[in-house]
Amino acid sequence: MIEEKEFQGYWWLPDNPDKKVGGIASFSPSDGVSLELFSILNEDSEYMGSGNVFRPDFIHGITTSGEKITLENCIRGNYSMSSSQGVSSTNSEYQAISLLSGGHFTDDIHFDRFRAQFPLLTKWTGITGINYSGSVFEGGEVSAGDTFEITYEFPKSITADLDNAELKLIFNADFNMGKVGGASIDEEVYFDIIPTSGDLSYDEGVDYSRTLQDFITLATGKEVQPSTLVGRIERDDQPGYNDVEVLFSTSGDLKLPDSLHPLKANFVLADIVDNFTEVMNNWFSDYEELEPVYNLYFSVQYNSEMYLQNQLLSLTQAIETYHRREIGGQYISDDEFEEFYEDLCDMIPDRFDESFQAHLERGTFKYANEYSLRKRLSELVSEHESIFNELPLDIESSVNKIVNTRNYLTHYDDGITPRADADELHPLILRLTAILETILLSDLGIPEDQILERLQQRYSERARS
């Protein structure tokens, strides 16, 4: 996760650079961006002691080390004025949506490329440039004169051509050499998004990073947040880029994973490297088409403290939405149903009050041609039964209880049985998650035998926990 940071320096409004105020900008992933100033930036009476809120689009800053800072989409919160022994002082506080470290911006923010790093990305790729050799590997005791050599060869980047951009997995390493008694190589991997024409807006860069964040979460089966987000701007005077680090609030304080067993992930890079472009294009196109499905699925993955009842409701809604968008699910054709619908509406007795008539016309009758959740679940389970039959979850026989439990949590009708009690919700959530992950992985193009092997490993452990 992006670490907490603090920036001490001077701050001003872009249209009034001569009025600089000392203060401290702070960032934390959970609380976002705040700025505490030892005076105020705007003394306009319209915003002093009135109900009007001062909302500057940008605030510029320069740190004590000379770093350029831009706060974007700001709002002034508290400000106070005090006087003691004839000396007056004013303090003010601001909140901002994001902080950009490395440049001053006064208009729409654009980059030539965008970089994103995530925890587990290096382990997920499973690629290293480190090689070992030497006589010490030949076995036996180590003696004076035996050799041990470490070499490093930078791995080649891996590229996927998307519709409007090139996506690169880039491998890098930092070397730390001590004069005596120590050396280290720290490998890192990151995504670079390079537009095929023009540049990337700030919003486009952030959208790419969020989509890739969800991709790594699905791939590893563990929730991740960005560790670094950087917008890169080509230099005019020399080769290379000016890097602008982008900081904004994430979903909260997560205990991010620091280890990954390749066999416990849904898939790793080695599983898709030969079809990297195809898989990444599938992901981005599916993500756009199935955004509500992914939003519901990841709302559960990124919120481990969500009530189990809400987890079950979100996952069933995600499955229902997926089936409706990807498969359809109507008992008869639209034309047939339209005629049938009109007949149903004509049969409503006039003695029913208007609200009941509207309920039948716009509710019960209007959606009568839609498959039920039970039928949608049964179809999906049947489609992937070769996988589900091998998982230790007994998914097929759980469909009825899943549906009844969803209906009970929606209506709280005690007559709906059989349904899961509170202590039975977790097993149902595991089954729903397995269904969703299976269909999402299948849509990505992951082979069925590979999906089965990985899910067997993961859900055998999760079912025991």
C-alpha positions as CSV (number, residue, x, y, z in Angstrom):
1,M,0.0,0.0,0.0
2,I,1.1,3.6,-0.6
3,E,2.8,4.8,2.6
4,E,1.9,7.8,4.7
5,K,3.8,10.9,3.7
6,E,4.3,14.5,4.9
7,F,5.4,17.5,2.9
8,Q,6.6,20.7,4.6
9,G,6.8,23.9,2.6
10,Y,5.1,26.9,1.2
11,W,1.7,26.9,-0.5
12,W,-0.2,29.3,-2.8
13,L,-3.1,29.6,-5.2
14,P,-2.0,29.3,-8.9
15,D,-3.6,32.8,-9.7
16,N,-1.8,34.4,-6.8
17,P,1.7,33.1,-6.6
18,D,3.0,36.1,-4.7
19,K,1.0,35.1,-1.6
20,K,2.8,32.1,-0.2
21,V,1.8,30.5,3.2
22,G,3.8,28.1,5.2
23,G,2.3,24.8,6.2
24,I,2.3,21.0,6.0
25,A,0.5,18.7,3.6
26,S,-0.2,15.1,4.9
27,F,-1.3,12.0,3.1
28,S,-2.5,8.7,4.5
29,P,-4.2,5.9,2.4
30,S,-7.2,5.8,4.8
31,D,-7.7,9.6,5.5
32,G,-6.6,11.0,2.2
33,V,-4.9,14.4,1.7
34,S,-5.0,17.3,4.1
35,L,-3.2,20.6,4.3
36,E,-2.6,22.7,7.5
37,L,-1.5,26.3,6.9
38,F,-0.2,28.9,9.3
39,S,-2.4,31.6,7.6
40,I,-5.1,31.6,4.9
41,L,-4.8,31.6,1.1
42,N,-7.9,33.7,0.4
43,E,-9.0,36.7,2.3
44,D,-12.0,37.4,0.1
45,S,-14.8,38.6,2.5
46,E,-17.2,36.3,0.5
47,Y,-15.6,33.3,2.3
48,M,-14.8,34.9,5.6
49,G,-17.4,34.4,8.3
50,S,-20.1,33.4,5.9
51,G,-21.7,30.1,4.9
52,N,-19.9,30.1,1.5
53,V,-17.3,27.4,1.2
54,F,-13.9,28.1,-0.5
55,R,-13.2,25.4,-3.1
56,P,-10.0,26.0,-5.1
57,D,-9.4,23.6,-8.0
58,F,-5.7,23.5,-7.3
59,I,-3.3,24.6,-4.6
60,H,0.4,24.7,-5.5
61,G,3.3,24.1,-3.1
62,I,7.1,23.8,-3.0
63,T,8.6,21.7,-0.2
64,T,11.7,22.6,1.8
65,S,13.6,20.2,-0.4
66,G,12.4,21.9,-3.6
67,E,9.8,19.4,-4.7
68,K,6.8,20.7,-6.6
69,I,3.4,19.7,-5.2
70,T,-0.1,20.1,-6.6
71,L,-3.2,19.5,-4.5
72,E,-6.2,18.9,-6.7
73,N,-10.0,19.4,-6.1
74,C,-9.7,21.1,-2.7
75,I,-12.1,22.4,-0.1
76,R,-11.3,24.6,2.9
77,G,-12.5,23.3,6.2
78,N,-11.7,24.9,9.5
79,Y,-9.9,28.2,9.9
80,S,-9.3,30.2,13.0
81,M,-8.1,33.6,14.0
82,S,-6.7,34.5,17.4
83,S,-4.9,37.4,19.1
84,S,-2.6,37.5,22.1
85,Q,-0.7,40.5,23.4
86,G,-1.4,42.5,20.3
87,V,-0.2,39.7,17.9
88,S,-2.8,38.1,15.7
89,S,-2.5,34.7,14.0
90,T,-4.7,32.8,11.5
91,N,-4.7,29.1,10.7
92,S,-6.6,27.2,8.0
93,E,-7.1,23.6,7.0
94,Y,-7.9,22.1,3.6
95,Q,-8.9,18.7,2.3
96,A,-8.0,17.5,-1.3
97,I,-9.0,14.6,-3.5
98,S,-5.5,13.9,-4.6
99,L,-1.9,15.1,-4.2
100,L,0.6,15.1,-7.1
101,S,4.2,15.2,-6.2
102,G,6.6,16.3,-8.9
103,G,4.8,19.1,-10.8
104,H,2.5,22.1,-10.9
105,F,-0.8,21.7,-12.7
106,T,-3.4,24.4,-13.4
107,D,-5.7,22.7,-15.9
108,D,-6.6,19.2,-17.0
109,I,-3.9,16.8,-16.0
110,H,-2.4,14.6,-18.7
111,F,0.5,12.2,-18.8
112,D,2.5,10.5,-21.6
113,R,2.3,7.2,-19.8
114,F,1.2,5.9,-16.4
115,R,2.9,3.4,-14.0
116,A,1.3,1.2,-11.4
117,Q,2.8,-1.1,-8.8
118,F,1.0,-3.5,-6.5
119,P,2.0,-5.8,-3.6
120,L,2.5,-9.4,-4.8
121,L,3.1,-8.4,-8.4
122,T,6.7,-9.4,-8.3
123,K,5.8,-12.8,-6.7
124,W,2.9,-13.2,-9.1
125,T,5.1,-12.9,-12.2
126,G,7.6,-15.5,-10.8
127,I,10.3,-14.0,-13.0
128,T,13.8,-13.1,-11.7
129,G,17.0,-11.9,-13.3
130,I,19.2,-13.4,-10.6
131,N,21.5,-16.3,-11.4
132,Y,23.9,-18.2,-9.2
133,S,27.0,-20.1,-10.1
134,G,30.2,-21.3,-8.5
135,S,32.1,-24.2,-7.0
136,V,30.2,-24.0,-3.7
137,F,27.2,-25.6,-5.5
138,E,29.2,-28.7,-6.3
139,G,28.6,-30.1,-2.8
140,G,30.9,-30.9,0.1
141,E,32.6,-28.6,2.5
142,V,33.4,-25.0,1.5
143,S,37.1,-24.2,1.4
144,A,39.2,-21.2,0.8
145,G,39.3,-20.4,-2.8
146,D,35.9,-21.8,-3.6
147,T,33.8,-19.4,-5.7
148,F,30.2,-18.1,-5.5
149,E,29.0,-15.8,-8.2
150,I,25.7,-13.8,-8.5
151,T,24.8,-12.3,-11.8
152,Y,21.8,-10.3,-12.8
153,E,20.2,-10.1,-16.3
154,F,17.3,-7.8,-16.6
155,P,14.2,-9.8,-17.9
156,K,12.6,-8.6,-21.0
157,S,9.3,-6.7,-20.6
158,I,6.1,-8.5,-21.6
159,T,3.6,-6.5,-23.7
160,A,-0.1,-6.7,-24.4
161,D,-1.7,-4.6,-27.1
162,L,-5.0,-3.2,-25.9
163,D,-7.5,-1.2,-27.9
164,N,-6.2,2.2,-27.1
165,A,-3.0,1.5,-25.2
166,E,0.0,-0.7,-24.9
167,L,0.3,-2.5,-21.5
168,K,3.8,-3.5,-20.4
169,L,5.0,-5.6,-17.5
170,I,8.4,-4.1,-16.8
171,F,11.1,-5.7,-14.6
172,N,13.6,-3.6,-12.7
173,A,16.1,-4.0,-9.8
174,D,17.8,-1.8,-7.3
175,F,21.3,-2.7,-6.3
176,N,22.8,-1.8,-2.9
177,M,26.6,-2.5,-2.5
178,G,28.5,-2.1,0.7
179,K,32.2,-1.5,0.6
180,V,32.6,-4.3,3.1
181,G,30.3,-7.1,4.1
182,G,27.1,-6.6,2.3
183,A,25.2,-6.4,-1.0
184,S,21.6,-6.8,-2.0
185,I,19.4,-6.9,-5.1
186,D,15.7,-5.8,-4.7
187,E,13.6,-6.8,-7.7
188,E,10.4,-4.9,-8.6
189,V,7.8,-5.3,-11.3
190,Y,5.3,-2.7,-12.5
191,F,2.7,-2.1,-15.2
192,D,3.3,0.7,-17.7
193,I,0.3,2.0,-19.6
194,I,1.3,3.7,-22.8
195,P,-1.4,5.3,-25.1
196,T,-1.2,4.3,-28.7
197,S,-1.9,8.0,-29.7
198,G,-2.0,11.2,-27.8
199,D,-1.7,11.1,-24.0
200,L,-3.6,9.8,-20.9
201,S,-5.8,12.0,-18.8
202,Y,-5.4,11.8,-15.0
203,D,-8.8,10.0,-14.8
204,E,-7.8,7.5,-17.5
205,G,-4.6,6.7,-15.7
206,V,-6.4,6.1,-12.4
207,D,-9.1,4.0,-14.1
208,Y,-6.4,1.8,-15.7
209,S,-4.7,1.3,-12.3
210,R,-8.0,0.4,-10.6
211,T,-8.8,-2.2,-13.3
212,L,-5.3,-3.7,-13.0
213,Q,-5.6,-3.7,-9.2
214,D,-8.8,-5.8,-9.5
215,F,-7.0,-8.0,-12.0
216,I,-4.2,-8.8,-9.5
217,T,-6.7,-9.3,-6.7
218,L,-8.6,-11.9,-8.8
219,A,-5.4,-13.5,-10.0
220,T,-3.9,-13.9,-6.5
221,G,-7.1,-14.4,-4.6
222,K,-5.8,-11.8,-2.1
223,E,-6.9,-8.2,-1.8
224,V,-4.3,-5.6,-2.9
225,Q,-4.0,-1.9,-3.1
226,P,-1.5,0.2,-5.2
227,S,2.0,0.6,-3.7
228,T,3.0,3.2,-6.3
229,L,1.1,5.3,-8.9
230,V,3.2,7.5,-11.1
231,G,2.2,9.7,-14.1
232,R,5.2,10.2,-16.5
233,I,5.7,13.3,-18.7
234,E,8.3,13.4,-21.4
235,R,11.0,16.0,-20.9
236,D,11.4,18.6,-23.6
237,D,15.0,19.4,-23.0
238,Q,16.5,15.9,-22.5
239,P,15.7,12.2,-22.9
240,G,13.6,10.6,-20.2
241,Y,10.6,11.5,-18.1
242,N,9.5,13.7,-15.2
243,D,7.7,11.4,-12.8
244,V,4.7,12.7,-10.9
245,E,3.6,10.5,-8.0
246,V,-0.2,10.3,-7.5
247,L,-1.6,10.0,-4.0
248,F,-5.2,9.7,-3.1
249,S,-7.3,7.8,-0.5
250,T,-7.9,4.2,-1.0
251,S,-10.6,2.0,0.5
252,G,-9.1,2.1,4.0
253,D,-6.5,0.4,6.1
254,L,-5.9,-3.1,4.7
255,K,-3.5,-5.6,6.1
256,L,-1.9,-6.3,2.8
257,P,-0.4,-9.7,1.9
258,D,3.3,-10.1,1.6
259,S,3.5,-13.7,0.5
260,L,2.0,-15.7,-2.4
261,H,2.1,-19.4,-2.9
262,P,1.9,-19.9,-6.7
263,L,-0.3,-23.0,-6.4
264,K,-2.8,-21.1,-4.1
265,A,-3.4,-18.3,-6.6
266,N,-6.2,-18.5,-9.1
267,F,-3.5,-18.1,-11.8
268,V,0.0,-16.7,-12.1
269,L,1.8,-15.1,-15.1
270,A,3.3,-18.4,-16.2
271,D,-0.3,-19.7,-16.8
272,I,-1.2,-16.9,-19.2
273,V,2.2,-15.6,-20.6
274,D,1.7,-17.3,-23.9
275,N,-1.7,-15.6,-24.3
276,F,-1.0,-12.4,-22.4
277,T,-2.5,-10.1,-24.9
278,E,-5.6,-12.2,-25.3
279,V,-6.2,-12.5,-21.5
280,M,-5.6,-8.8,-20.9
281,N,-7.9,-7.8,-23.7
282,N,-10.6,-10.2,-22.3
283,W,-10.1,-8.6,-18.9
284,F,-10.5,-5.0,-20.0
285,S,-13.4,-5.7,-22.4
286,D,-15.2,-7.9,-19.7
287,Y,-14.5,-5.3,-17.1
288,E,-16.3,-2.6,-19.1
289,E,-19.2,-4.8,-20.0
290,L,-19.6,-6.4,-16.6
291,E,-18.7,-3.4,-14.3
292,P,-21.7,-4.0,-12.0
293,V,-20.7,-7.6,-11.5
294,Y,-17.1,-6.8,-10.7
295,N,-18.2,-3.9,-8.4
296,L,-20.3,-6.4,-6.4
297,Y,-17.6,-9.1,-6.3
298,F,-14.8,-6.8,-5.3
299,S,-16.9,-5.0,-2.7
300,V,-16.8,-8.3,-0.8
301,Q,-13.1,-9.0,-1.6
302,Y,-12.0,-5.6,-0.4
303,N,-14.2,-5.5,2.7
304,S,-13.5,-8.5,4.9
305,E,-15.4,-6.9,7.7
306,M,-18.7,-6.7,5.7
307,Y,-21.5,-8.5,7.4
308,L,-22.0,-12.0,6.1
309,Q,-25.6,-11.3,5.2
310,N,-24.4,-8.4,3.0
311,Q,-21.7,-10.6,1.5
312,L,-24.3,-13.2,0.5
313,L,-26.6,-10.6,-1.0
314,S,-23.8,-8.9,-3.0
315,L,-22.6,-12.2,-4.4
316,T,-26.0,-13.5,-5.4
317,Q,-26.7,-10.1,-7.1
318,A,-23.4,-10.3,-8.9
319,I,-24.3,-13.8,-10.2
320,E,-27.8,-12.8,-11.3
321,T,-26.4,-9.7,-13.1
322,Y,-23.7,-11.7,-14.8
323,H,-26.3,-14.3,-16.1
324,R,-28.7,-11.6,-17.2
325,R,-26.0,-9.7,-19.2
326,E,-24.0,-12.6,-20.6
327,I,-26.6,-15.3,-21.1
328,G,-30.0,-13.5,-21.0
329,G,-32.6,-15.7,-19.4
330,Q,-36.1,-15.3,-20.8
331,Y,-38.8,-18.0,-20.9
332,I,-40.3,-16.8,-24.2
333,S,-39.3,-14.2,-26.9
334,D,-39.8,-10.5,-26.3
335,D,-42.5,-10.4,-29.0
336,E,-44.4,-13.3,-27.5
337,F,-44.1,-11.8,-24.0
338,E,-45.3,-8.4,-25.1
339,E,-48.6,-9.8,-26.3
340,F,-48.8,-11.9,-23.2
341,Y,-48.0,-8.9,-21.0
342,E,-50.8,-6.9,-22.5
343,D,-53.2,-9.7,-21.9
344,L,-52.1,-9.9,-18.2
345,C,-52.6,-6.2,-17.7
346,D,-56.0,-6.3,-19.3
347,M,-57.1,-9.0,-16.8
348,I,-56.4,-6.8,-13.8
349,P,-59.8,-6.1,-12.1
350,D,-60.9,-2.5,-12.0
351,R,-61.8,-3.0,-8.3
352,F,-58.1,-3.2,-7.4
353,D,-56.8,0.2,-6.2
354,E,-54.4,2.1,-8.4
355,S,-51.3,1.3,-6.4
356,F,-51.9,-2.5,-6.6
357,Q,-52.6,-2.2,-10.3
358,A,-49.4,-0.3,-10.8
359,H,-47.5,-2.9,-8.7
360,L,-48.8,-5.7,-11.0
361,E,-48.2,-3.8,-14.3
362,R,-44.7,-2.4,-13.5
363,G,-43.5,-5.1,-11.2
364,T,-44.9,-8.6,-11.1
365,F,-46.1,-8.8,-14.7
366,K,-43.3,-6.7,-16.2
367,Y,-40.6,-9.0,-15.0
368,A,-42.5,-12.3,-15.3
369,N,-40.5,-13.3,-18.3
370,E,-37.2,-13.0,-16.4
371,Y,-35.5,-16.2,-15.2
372,S,-35.5,-16.6,-11.4
373,L,-32.3,-16.6,-9.4
374,R,-32.8,-20.4,-8.9
375,K,-32.9,-21.0,-12.6
376,R,-29.9,-18.7,-13.3
377,L,-27.8,-20.4,-10.6
378,S,-28.8,-23.9,-11.8
379,E,-27.8,-23.1,-15.4
380,L,-24.4,-21.7,-14.4
381,V,-23.7,-24.7,-12.1
382,S,-24.7,-27.1,-14.8
383,E,-22.5,-25.3,-17.4
384,H,-19.4,-25.8,-15.1
385,E,-20.4,-29.0,-13.4
386,S,-17.1,-30.7,-14.4
387,I,-15.4,-28.2,-12.1
388,F,-17.9,-27.9,-9.3
389,N,-18.3,-31.7,-9.0
390,E,-14.6,-31.9,-8.0
391,L,-14.6,-29.1,-5.4
392,P,-15.2,-29.9,-1.8
393,L,-18.3,-27.6,-1.6
394,D,-21.3,-29.6,-2.8
395,I,-22.4,-26.6,-4.8
396,E,-25.3,-28.2,-6.8
397,S,-27.2,-29.3,-3.7
398,S,-26.8,-25.9,-2.1
399,V,-28.6,-23.9,-4.8
400,N,-32.0,-24.2,-3.1
401,K,-30.7,-23.0,0.2
402,I,-28.8,-20.1,-1.4
403,V,-31.9,-18.9,-3.1
404,N,-34.1,-19.3,0.0
405,T,-31.6,-17.5,2.2
406,R,-31.3,-14.6,-0.3
407,N,-35.1,-14.3,-0.4
408,Y,-35.3,-14.4,3.4
409,L,-32.6,-11.7,3.8
410,T,-34.5,-9.6,1.3
411,H,-38.0,-10.0,2.7
412,Y,-37.5,-11.5,6.2
413,D,-40.4,-13.8,5.7
414,D,-40.2,-16.6,8.3
415,G,-42.2,-18.8,5.9
416,I,-39.2,-19.1,3.6
417,T,-37.5,-22.5,4.3
418,P,-35.1,-24.2,4.2
419,R,-32.7,-21.4,4.7
420,A,-29.3,-20.9,6.3
421,D,-28.9,-19.8,9.9
422,A,-26.3,-17.2,10.8
423,D,-23.6,-19.8,11.4
424,E,-24.3,-21.4,8.0
425,L,-23.8,-18.3,6.0
426,H,-20.0,-18.6,5.5
427,P,-20.2,-22.0,3.7
428,L,-22.8,-20.5,1.3
429,I,-20.6,-17.5,0.7
430,L,-17.7,-19.8,-0.2
431,R,-19.9,-21.6,-2.7
432,L,-21.1,-18.3,-4.3
433,T,-17.5,-17.0,-4.5
434,A,-16.4,-20.3,-6.2
435,I,-19.2,-19.9,-8.7
436,L,-18.2,-16.3,-9.5
437,E,-14.5,-17.0,-9.7
438,T,-15.1,-20.0,-12.0
439,I,-17.1,-18.0,-14.5
440,L,-14.9,-15.0,-14.4
441,L,-11.7,-17.1,-14.9
442,S,-13.4,-19.0,-17.7
443,D,-14.3,-15.7,-19.5
444,L,-10.7,-14.6,-19.2
445,G,-9.6,-17.7,-21.2
446,I,-8.1,-19.7,-18.3
447,P,-8.2,-23.4,-19.3
448,E,-10.8,-25.5,-17.3
449,D,-8.2,-28.0,-16.0
450,Q,-6.1,-25.2,-14.6
451,I,-9.1,-23.5,-13.0
452,L,-10.0,-26.8,-11.4
453,E,-6.5,-27.5,-10.1
454,R,-6.2,-24.0,-8.5
455,L,-9.7,-23.9,-7.0
456,Q,-9.4,-27.3,-5.5
457,Q,-6.3,-26.2,-3.7
458,R,-7.8,-22.9,-2.5
459,Y,-11.2,-24.1,-1.5
460,S,-10.0,-27.3,0.2
461,E,-8.1,-25.1,2.6
462,R,-10.9,-22.5,2.9
463,A,-13.6,-25.1,3.6
464,R,-11.5,-26.4,6.5
465,S,-11.0,-23.0,8.0
